[in-house]
Amino acid sequence: MPLELRTRQVGPWSMNTYALICPETEQSVLIDPGADPDELLEMLGSSRPLAILLTHTHGDHTGALDEMRRRLKVPVAAFDGPHLGDEPLNAEIALQDGGIVQVGVHILQVHHAPGHIPDQVCFYVQGDSRAIVGDTIFAGGPGKTWSAADFQTTLETLRRVVLPWPDDTICYPGHGPAFRLGDKRAAIVGFLGRDHGDFFGDATWD
């Protein structure tokens, strides 16, 4: 049976928090606890949380981290830095590019996806067609960047990480609706083929 995916929109920026639950074992992980701890607990239901996973360390994705850490008493797993503002995160599990996270009988593949922020990662469900992509990519464009160098890093992440995924991959972003990668592939390829100069900031595929 596939992993069950649940989601809630939380906080003032309508950030998508996700829970992945293994039907066979009832083990679960909570991804990006941005706000509203009571609602996040309700989303987890009767499952047995193993860890809190972070796609990245922007505040809208970590606003309820300390409270959920206290309530769930489980380790935090995040990319092994650098984190926002070089602040120590004290994560118990340091994620690496190419690493895995086991949820019951299922495996999440970790893909480092910098650009929007250096510690951004995506979690791809092995043997499935779903990926939790944080703010790496949205239906309408890539995640916001704050320098031309970061934007160039985003372009490389799109080439190296995202485009190799199959067309049937459903991407679940940190904000907004999920989307099928194949429906956006032509727009992404066209975006990568343009000369963006020293651009950075908010971008759309067109």
C-alpha positions in Angstrom: 0.0 0.0 0.0 1.3 3.5 -0.8 2.2 6.1 1.8 -0.8 8.1 2.8 -0.2 11.9 2.3 -2.0 14.4 4.4 -1.7 18.2 4.2 -2.8 21.3 6.0 -2.3 24.9 5.1 -1.0 26.8 8.1 0.2 30.2 9.1 -0.3 33.7 7.5 1.4 32.6 4.3 -0.7 29.5 3.8 2.3 27.2 4.0 1.7 23.5 3.2 2.6 21.2 6.0 2.6 17.5 5.1 2.4 14.2 7.0 3.4 10.9 5.4 1.9 7.8 7.0 2.8 4.2 6.4 -0.5 2.2 6.3 1.2 -1.0 7.2 2.9 0.2 10.4 1.1 3.5 11.2 4.5 5.1 11.4 4.6 8.7 10.2 6.8 11.8 9.6 5.7 15.4 9.9 7.2 17.7 7.2 7.6 21.5 7.7 5.7 22.4 10.9 5.1 26.0 10.0 2.3 27.0 12.5 -0.9 25.8 14.3 0.4 22.9 16.4 -3.0 21.7 17.4 -4.0 21.4 13.7 -0.8 19.5 13.0 -1.5 17.1 15.8 -5.0 16.5 14.4 -3.5 15.8 11.0 -1.2 13.2 12.4 -4.2 11.5 14.0 -3.5 8.1 15.6 -0.2 7.6 13.6 3.1 7.1 15.4 5.5 9.9 14.4 9.1 9.0 13.9 10.6 12.3 13.1 10.0 15.9 12.0 11.5 16.6 8.5 12.4 20.1 7.2 12.6 20.9 3.6 14.5 24.1 4.6 14.8 26.6 7.5 12.8 29.6 6.5 10.6 30.8 9.3 7.3 30.1 7.6 8.3 26.4 7.5 9.7 26.2 11.1 7.4 28.4 13.1 5.9 25.6 15.1 9.1 23.4 15.1 10.0 23.9 18.8 6.5 23.3 20.0 6.0 20.2 17.8 9.4 18.9 18.9 8.3 19.3 22.5 4.9 17.6 21.9 6.0 14.7 19.7 9.4 14.0 21.4 10.9 12.9 18.1 14.2 13.9 16.4 14.4 16.6 13.8 15.9 15.8 10.4 17.3 18.6 8.2 20.0 19.2 5.7 23.5 19.5 7.2 23.7 23.3 6.8 24.3 26.1 6.3 21.0 27.2 7.7 19.2 30.5 7.6 21.4 33.2 9.1 23.9 30.5 10.0 21.8 29.8 13.1 22.4 26.4 14.8 19.4 24.2 14.3 20.3 21.4 16.7 18.8 18.8 14.4 19.4 15.3 15.6 19.5 13.8 12.1 21.8 15.5 9.5 20.4 14.8 6.0 22.7 14.4 3.1 22.2 14.5 -0.7 21.4 11.0 -1.8 20.4 9.9 1.7 17.2 8.2 2.7 14.6 8.4 5.4 12.6 5.3 6.2 8.9 5.6 7.1 7.6 2.2 8.0 8.2 0.0 4.9 8.6 3.0 2.6 11.7 5.1 1.8 12.1 8.8 1.0 15.1 9.8 -1.1 16.8 13.0 -0.1 17.7 15.4 -2.9 19.7 18.6 -2.1 18.0 21.4 -4.0 19.7 24.7 -3.2 19.0 28.1 -4.7 16.0 29.4 -2.8 18.1 28.8 0.3 21.3 26.7 0.7 19.7 24.0 2.9 16.7 23.3 0.7 15.9 19.6 0.1 13.2 17.6 -1.6 11.9 14.2 -0.5 11.0 11.8 -3.3 9.0 8.7 -2.4 10.9 5.7 -3.7 8.9 3.5 -6.0 6.2 6.1 -6.1 5.6 9.2 -8.2 5.3 11.9 -5.4 7.9 14.4 -4.2 7.7 16.9 -1.4 9.6 19.8 -2.9 9.3 22.6 -0.4 10.0 26.0 -2.1 12.3 24.5 -4.8 9.6 24.8 -7.4 5.9 25.8 -7.7 3.3 25.3 -10.4 4.0 28.8 -11.7 7.8 29.1 -11.3 10.9 28.5 -9.2 11.3 29.6 -5.6 12.3 33.2 -4.9 16.0 34.0 -4.9 17.8 36.9 -3.2 20.9 37.2 -5.5 22.0 36.5 -9.0 24.3 33.7 -7.8 21.4 32.1 -6.0 19.2 32.3 -9.1 21.9 30.6 -11.1 22.0 27.9 -8.4 18.3 27.5 -8.8 18.7 26.9 -12.6 21.3 24.2 -11.9 19.0 22.6 -9.4 16.2 22.5 -11.9 18.5 20.8 -14.5 20.2 18.4 -12.1 17.5 17.5 -9.6 14.0 18.2 -10.9 14.0 17.6 -14.7 15.4 14.0 -14.4 12.3 13.0 -12.5 9.6 11.2 -14.5 6.7 13.1 -16.1 4.2 11.4 -13.8 5.9 12.9 -10.7 3.4 14.8 -8.6 5.2 17.7 -6.9 3.9 18.9 -3.5 5.3 22.4 -2.9 5.5 24.5 0.2 2.8 26.9 -1.1 0.0 26.5 -3.5 -1.3 23.5 -5.3 0.4 20.2 -6.2 1.1 19.7 -9.9 2.3 17.0 -12.4 5.9 17.6 -13.5 5.2 16.5 -17.1 2.6 19.3 -17.4 5.2 21.9 -16.6 8.3 20.3 -18.3 8.1 22.2 -21.6 7.7 25.5 -19.7 10.7 24.7 -17.4 12.9 23.7 -20.4 12.0 26.9 -22.1 12.7 28.9 -18.9 16.2 27.3 -18.7 16.9 28.0 -22.3 16.5 31.8 -21.9 19.3 34.3 -21.0 18.3 35.7 -17.6 21.4 38.0 -17.2 21.8 39.1 -13.6 18.2 38.4 -12.7 17.0 37.3 -9.2 13.8 37.5 -7.2 10.4 36.1 -8.0 10.1 34.5 -11.5 7.4 32.7 -13.5 7.9 30.2 -16.3 6.7 32.6 -18.9 
